[in-house]
């Protein structure tokens, strides 16, 4: 498991005083109000940034960082990720997992019990998530994240056990 989780992606600057528009990659954008710091992942290093203030515009969080006071200081970081320490993330409920912990999981079927594929991505549809699995034999398979299909998720072992309902295979 990663020590950090992605909280958002800088999409553009906002104004000329160093504010940025951030597309949240969390379930609750309002969570940015509770954060004190984030880490800017430049690809080469992680720069700790203290959040000075937060406001919201449509689906974006507008963040101002302490010590960054003009557009030139932040403009070069468009498209970069903002990371948070795992311990600063929202606590998970029962049967909830961070998507970053699930990507790359080995997926096994229940009948017969065999390796089915690898979890490539998660689609958030509103009603329920849908897991995109690169199957060993069937190509891309979409599996709804519902109790009837997802039997067990073990982030420590990096594996998931599923039941393939009729009609899920191409």
C-alpha positions as CSV (number, residue, x, y, z in Angstrom):
1,X,0.0,0.0,0.0
2,X,1.2,3.5,-0.8
3,X,2.0,5.9,2.0
4,X,0.3,8.7,0.2
5,X,-3.0,9.1,-1.7
6,X,-3.9,11.4,-4.5
7,X,-6.3,14.2,-3.3
8,X,-6.6,16.1,-6.6
9,X,-5.0,17.4,-9.8
10,X,-4.1,21.0,-10.5
11,X,-6.0,21.8,-13.7
12,X,-5.2,25.5,-14.0
13,X,-4.3,28.7,-12.2
14,X,-7.1,30.9,-10.8
15,X,-6.4,34.6,-10.9
16,X,-2.9,36.1,-10.6
17,X,-2.3,35.7,-6.9
18,X,-1.1,32.1,-7.0
19,X,-4.4,30.3,-6.5
20,X,-5.0,27.1,-8.4
21,X,-8.1,25.2,-9.6
22,X,-7.9,21.6,-8.4
23,X,-10.0,18.7,-9.7
24,X,-10.7,16.6,-6.6
25,X,-10.0,12.9,-6.9
26,X,-11.7,12.2,-3.5
27,X,-15.3,11.3,-2.9
28,X,-15.8,14.5,-0.9
29,X,-14.3,17.8,-2.3
30,X,-15.3,19.6,1.0
31,X,-12.6,17.5,2.7
32,X,-10.0,20.1,1.3
33,X,-11.4,22.4,4.1
34,X,-10.0,20.1,6.7
35,X,-6.5,19.7,5.2
36,X,-3.6,21.7,6.4
37,X,-1.0,20.5,3.9
38,X,-0.6,18.6,0.7
39,X,2.4,17.5,-1.3
40,X,2.8,18.6,-4.9
41,X,4.1,15.7,-6.9
42,X,6.3,17.2,-9.7
43,X,7.3,13.8,-11.0
44,X,10.9,14.3,-9.6
45,X,10.1,15.4,-6.1
46,X,7.3,16.1,-3.7
47,X,7.0,19.6,-2.5
48,X,5.1,20.1,0.8
49,X,2.6,23.0,0.6
50,X,0.7,24.5,3.4
51,X,-2.9,25.3,2.5
52,X,-3.7,29.0,3.3
53,X,-7.4,29.0,2.2
54,X,-9.9,27.0,0.2
55,X,-13.0,27.9,-1.7
56,X,-15.1,26.1,-4.3
57,X,-16.3,26.8,-7.8
58,X,-18.5,24.3,-9.6
59,X,-16.7,20.9,-9.2
60,X,-13.3,22.5,-8.5
61,X,-11.6,23.4,-5.2
62,X,-9.7,26.7,-5.4
63,X,-6.6,26.5,-3.2
64,X,-4.2,29.1,-2.1
65,X,-0.9,28.0,-0.7
66,X,1.2,29.8,1.8
67,X,4.3,31.5,0.2
68,X,3.0,31.2,-3.3
69,X,1.7,34.7,-4.2
70,X,1.7,35.0,-7.9
71,X,0.7,33.1,-11.0
72,X,4.3,32.6,-12.2
73,X,5.2,30.6,-9.1
74,X,2.5,28.0,-9.6
75,X,1.7,28.0,-13.4
76,X,4.4,25.4,-14.2
77,X,2.6,22.8,-12.0
78,X,-0.6,22.5,-14.1
79,X,-1.5,18.8,-14.5
80,X,0.4,17.8,-11.4
81,X,-1.0,15.7,-8.6
82,X,-1.6,16.9,-5.0
83,X,-1.0,14.1,-2.6
84,X,-1.8,13.6,1.1
85,X,-0.5,11.4,3.8
86,X,-2.6,8.3,4.3
87,X,-3.2,9.2,7.9
88,X,-4.7,12.5,6.8
89,X,-7.3,10.8,4.5
90,X,-10.9,10.4,5.3
91,X,-11.5,7.3,7.4
92,X,-13.1,4.4,5.5
93,X,-16.3,2.7,6.3
94,X,-17.0,-1.0,6.2
95,X,-16.3,-2.5,2.7
96,X,-14.8,0.7,1.5
97,X,-11.3,0.9,0.0
98,X,-9.1,3.5,-1.5
99,X,-9.0,3.1,-5.3
100,X,-5.3,3.5,-5.4
101,X,-5.0,0.4,-3.1
102,X,-7.1,-1.6,-5.5
103,X,-5.5,-0.9,-8.8
104,X,-3.3,-3.8,-9.8
105,X,-5.0,-6.3,-7.6
106,X,-5.1,-9.9,-8.7
107,X,-8.7,-11.0,-9.2
108,X,-9.9,-14.6,-8.6
109,X,-13.2,-16.3,-9.4
110,X,-15.2,-18.5,-7.0
111,X,-16.4,-21.2,-9.4
112,X,-14.0,-22.6,-10.2
113,X,-11.5,-20.9,-7.9
114,X,-8.8,-19.6,-10.4
115,X,-7.0,-16.5,-11.4
116,X,-9.3,-14.3,-13.5
117,X,-7.3,-11.2,-14.2
118,X,-6.0,-7.9,-12.8
119,X,-8.1,-4.9,-11.7
120,X,-7.1,-2.1,-14.0
121,X,-9.4,0.8,-13.0
122,X,-12.6,1.8,-11.2
123,X,-15.5,3.6,-12.8
124,X,-17.5,5.7,-10.4
125,X,-21.0,5.6,-11.8
126,X,-23.1,7.1,-9.0
127,X,-25.2,4.1,-8.2
128,X,-22.2,1.8,-7.6
129,X,-18.7,1.5,-8.7
130,X,-17.7,-0.7,-11.6
131,X,-14.4,-2.6,-11.7
132,X,-12.5,-2.8,-15.0
133,X,-10.7,-6.1,-15.0
134,X,-8.1,-7.1,-17.6
135,X,-9.1,-10.8,-17.8
136,X,-6.6,-13.5,-18.6
137,X,-9.0,-15.1,-21.2
138,X,-11.8,-12.6,-21.9
139,X,-10.2,-9.2,-22.4
140,X,-11.7,-6.3,-20.6
141,X,-14.5,-7.3,-18.2
142,X,-16.7,-4.9,-16.3
143,X,-17.9,-6.1,-12.9
144,X,-20.3,-4.1,-10.7
145,X,-19.0,-3.5,-7.2
146,X,-22.0,-5.0,-5.5
147,X,-22.2,-7.7,-2.8
148,X,-23.5,-10.3,-5.2
149,X,-20.3,-10.0,-7.3
150,X,-17.6,-8.9,-4.9
151,X,-17.0,-11.7,-2.3
152,X,-13.8,-10.5,-0.7
153,X,-11.2,-7.7,-1.0
154,X,-7.9,-8.2,0.8
155,X,-5.6,-5.1,0.4
156,X,-2.8,-6.8,2.4
157,X,-2.6,-9.8,0.0
158,X,-3.5,-7.5,-3.0
159,X,-6.3,-9.8,-4.1
160,X,-10.0,-9.8,-4.7
161,X,-12.4,-12.7,-5.0
162,X,-15.5,-12.3,-7.3
163,X,-18.6,-14.2,-8.4
164,X,-19.3,-13.8,-12.1
165,X,-23.0,-13.3,-12.5
166,X,-24.6,-14.5,-15.7
167,X,-24.2,-12.0,-18.5
168,X,-20.9,-10.4,-17.3
169,X,-18.6,-12.2,-19.7
170,X,-18.5,-11.1,-23.3
